[in-house]
Amino acid sequence: MTVNVGSEVIGVLAEVPVDRGDYVKKGEVIARLDSKVEQQTKELKRERLEYLAREQERKKQLFKKGIISSQEIDEAETAVKVAQREYDEAVQFLARRTIRSTVDGVVVQRFLSPGERVEEKPIMKLAQIDPINAEIYVPAAQLRSIKVGDKAFIRPEPPGKGEYRGVVKVIDPVVDAGGMYGVRVEVKNPKHQLPAGLKCQVRFAGK
């Protein structure tokens, strides 16, 4: 599976710590947008929240002494709630300027570099290689002999070697004009022994 990873917000790339051929984990940072303004905004919201929280505590003490009314306490509590919501929004907006990998995989291609503007174009293409899929075309005569959940054994062409156990995950419901239908076999590939893109032979073994 390949995925083009972009940014949900517009900005200028400040950092791209990975490049073509690098392995990445799901959730790993693969790019950051410039966020100086957003960082400053978050800090200002935090300082305001802390100030209002101190004011709220001070007014609680004054209320206990009968110096201020309950209305002023209510106003202070509301101000803190609003400031907390604004701070949370600033934190979330800042977080969106950090782009993380959506899969465990490898960087296939990097489209943008630091200093370039990110809009609709993706930043890079990732390929998920654990699990890895074998896309098989099988004669229509075998349509009823293979079922989802069946075991399959994959033998890749060189430079791949050995045999790998997989499971049938998808069977296309429509036969193409050539009398073939597609079958997807999923193979666990935790150590990345199987390179993506190789041709292979498949032996189906049932459940």
C-alpha positions as CSV (number, residue, x, y, z in Angstrom):
1,M,0.0,0.0,0.0
2,T,1.3,3.5,-0.9
3,V,0.1,6.7,0.6
4,N,0.8,10.4,-0.3
5,V,1.3,12.3,2.9
6,G,0.5,16.0,3.0
7,S,-0.4,18.7,5.5
8,E,-3.9,19.7,6.5
9,V,-2.8,23.3,6.9
10,I,-0.9,25.6,4.5
11,G,2.6,26.8,5.4
12,V,6.3,26.7,4.7
13,L,8.3,23.6,5.4
14,A,10.9,24.1,8.1
15,E,12.2,20.6,8.5
16,V,12.0,17.3,6.6
17,P,14.1,14.8,8.7
18,V,13.5,11.8,6.4
19,D,14.5,11.1,2.8
20,R,14.0,8.5,0.1
21,G,14.8,5.0,1.3
22,D,14.4,5.8,5.0
23,Y,12.2,3.5,7.2
24,V,9.6,5.3,9.3
25,K,7.2,4.1,12.0
26,K,3.6,5.1,12.3
27,G,3.4,8.3,14.2
28,E,7.0,9.3,13.6
29,V,7.6,12.9,12.6
30,I,8.4,13.2,8.9
31,A,8.0,16.9,8.4
32,R,7.4,20.2,10.3
33,L,6.0,23.5,9.1
34,D,7.4,26.8,10.2
35,S,5.4,27.5,13.4
36,K,7.1,30.5,15.1
37,V,3.8,32.5,15.1
38,E,1.7,29.6,16.3
39,Q,4.2,28.8,19.1
40,Q,4.1,32.4,20.3
41,T,0.3,32.4,20.2
42,K,0.2,29.2,22.3
43,E,2.5,30.7,24.9
44,L,0.4,33.9,25.1
45,K,-2.7,31.8,25.6
46,R,-1.0,29.7,28.3
47,E,0.2,32.8,30.1
48,R,-3.3,34.3,30.0
49,L,-4.8,31.1,31.3
50,E,-2.4,30.9,34.2
51,Y,-3.1,34.6,35.0
52,L,-6.9,34.1,35.0
53,A,-6.5,30.9,37.1
54,R,-4.6,32.9,39.7
55,E,-7.3,35.6,39.6
56,Q,-10.0,33.0,40.1
57,E,-8.2,31.6,43.2
58,R,-7.7,35.1,44.6
59,K,-11.4,35.9,44.1
60,K,-12.4,32.7,45.8
61,Q,-10.5,33.8,48.9
62,L,-12.1,37.2,48.8
63,F,-15.6,35.6,48.4
64,K,-15.0,33.5,51.5
65,K,-14.3,36.7,53.4
66,G,-17.5,38.3,52.1
67,I,-15.6,41.0,50.1
68,I,-17.0,40.1,46.7
69,S,-20.2,38.7,45.3
70,S,-20.9,35.3,43.9
71,Q,-21.4,36.9,40.5
72,E,-17.8,37.9,40.4
73,I,-16.8,34.3,41.2
74,D,-19.0,33.1,38.3
75,E,-17.4,35.6,35.9
76,A,-13.9,34.4,37.0
77,E,-14.8,30.8,36.4
78,T,-16.2,31.6,33.0
79,A,-13.1,33.5,32.0
80,V,-10.9,30.5,33.0
81,K,-13.1,28.1,30.9
82,V,-12.9,30.4,27.9
83,A,-9.1,30.8,28.3
84,Q,-8.7,27.0,28.6
85,R,-10.6,26.4,25.4
86,E,-8.6,29.0,23.6
87,Y,-5.4,27.5,24.8
88,D,-6.5,23.9,23.8
89,E,-7.3,25.2,20.3
90,A,-3.9,26.9,20.0
91,V,-2.2,23.6,21.1
92,Q,-4.2,21.6,18.5
93,F,-3.4,24.1,15.7
94,L,0.3,24.0,16.5
95,A,0.2,20.2,16.5
96,R,-1.3,20.2,13.0
97,R,1.9,21.8,11.8
98,T,3.8,18.7,12.7
99,I,3.3,15.9,10.0
100,R,3.6,12.3,11.1
101,S,3.7,9.1,9.2
102,T,0.4,7.3,8.9
103,V,2.0,3.9,8.3
104,D,5.0,1.7,9.2
105,G,6.9,1.8,5.9
106,V,9.6,3.4,3.7
107,V,9.9,6.7,2.0
108,V,9.5,6.1,-1.7
109,Q,9.7,9.7,-2.9
110,R,10.1,13.2,-1.4
111,F,8.3,15.9,-3.3
112,L,9.1,19.0,-1.2
113,S,12.1,20.3,0.7
114,P,12.6,22.8,3.6
115,G,11.7,26.3,2.5
116,E,9.1,25.3,0.0
117,R,5.4,26.2,0.5
118,V,3.0,23.4,1.3
119,E,-0.5,23.7,-0.1
120,E,-2.4,20.9,-1.9
121,K,0.7,19.0,-3.1
122,P,1.8,16.0,-1.0
123,I,5.1,16.3,0.9
124,M,6.2,12.7,0.3
125,K,5.0,9.2,-0.8
126,L,5.3,6.3,1.7
127,A,4.9,2.6,1.1
128,Q,3.7,0.3,3.8
129,I,5.9,-2.8,3.8
130,D,4.6,-4.6,6.9
131,P,2.3,-6.2,6.1
132,I,3.0,-6.4,2.4
133,N,0.4,-7.3,-0.2
134,A,0.9,-9.8,-3.1
135,E,-1.6,-9.0,-5.9
136,I,-2.4,-12.2,-7.8
137,Y,-4.3,-12.8,-11.0
138,V,-6.0,-16.2,-11.0
139,P,-7.9,-17.9,-13.9
140,A,-11.7,-17.7,-13.6
141,A,-11.8,-21.5,-13.5
142,Q,-10.4,-21.3,-9.9
143,L,-12.9,-18.7,-8.7
144,R,-14.6,-21.1,-6.3
145,S,-11.5,-22.9,-5.1
146,I,-10.0,-19.8,-3.3
147,K,-11.7,-18.1,-0.3
148,V,-11.0,-15.2,1.9
149,G,-9.0,-16.5,4.9
150,D,-7.2,-19.3,2.9
151,K,-3.5,-19.8,3.5
152,A,-1.1,-19.0,0.7
153,F,2.7,-19.4,0.3
154,I,4.6,-16.6,-1.5
155,R,7.9,-17.3,-3.3
156,P,9.5,-14.1,-4.6
157,E,11.8,-13.8,-7.6
158,P,15.4,-12.8,-7.0
159,P,16.8,-10.9,-5.1
160,G,14.0,-12.2,-2.8
161,K,14.5,-15.7,-1.5
162,G,12.7,-18.2,0.6
163,E,8.9,-18.8,1.0
164,Y,6.6,-16.7,3.1
165,R,3.2,-17.5,4.5
166,G,0.3,-15.3,3.8
167,V,-3.5,-15.1,4.1
168,V,-6.0,-14.3,1.3
169,K,-7.6,-10.9,2.3
170,V,-9.5,-9.8,-0.9
171,I,-11.1,-11.6,-3.8
172,D,-12.3,-9.4,-6.7
173,P,-16.0,-10.2,-7.5
174,V,-15.6,-9.4,-11.2
175,V,-13.6,-11.4,-13.8
176,D,-11.8,-9.2,-16.3
177,A,-11.9,-9.4,-20.1
178,G,-8.9,-11.8,-20.0
179,G,-10.8,-14.3,-17.9
180,M,-8.8,-13.5,-14.8
181,Y,-9.8,-12.2,-11.3
182,G,-7.7,-10.5,-8.7
183,V,-6.7,-11.9,-5.3
184,R,-4.8,-10.0,-2.6
185,V,-2.6,-12.0,-0.2
186,E,-1.4,-10.3,2.9
187,V,2.1,-11.3,4.2
188,K,3.6,-10.3,7.5
189,N,7.0,-8.6,6.9
190,P,8.2,-7.3,10.3
191,K,11.9,-7.5,9.4
192,H,11.5,-6.2,5.9
193,Q,12.9,-9.3,4.3
194,L,10.5,-9.0,1.4
195,P,11.3,-6.0,-0.9
196,A,8.2,-4.4,-2.4
197,G,7.6,-4.6,-6.2
198,L,9.0,-8.1,-6.9
199,K,7.2,-10.7,-9.0
200,C,6.3,-13.8,-7.2
201,Q,4.8,-17.3,-7.4
202,V,1.9,-18.2,-5.1
203,R,0.7,-21.6,-3.8
204,F,-2.7,-21.7,-2.2
205,A,-3.2,-24.2,0.6
206,G,-6.8,-23.6,1.8
207,K,-7.6,-22.9,5.5
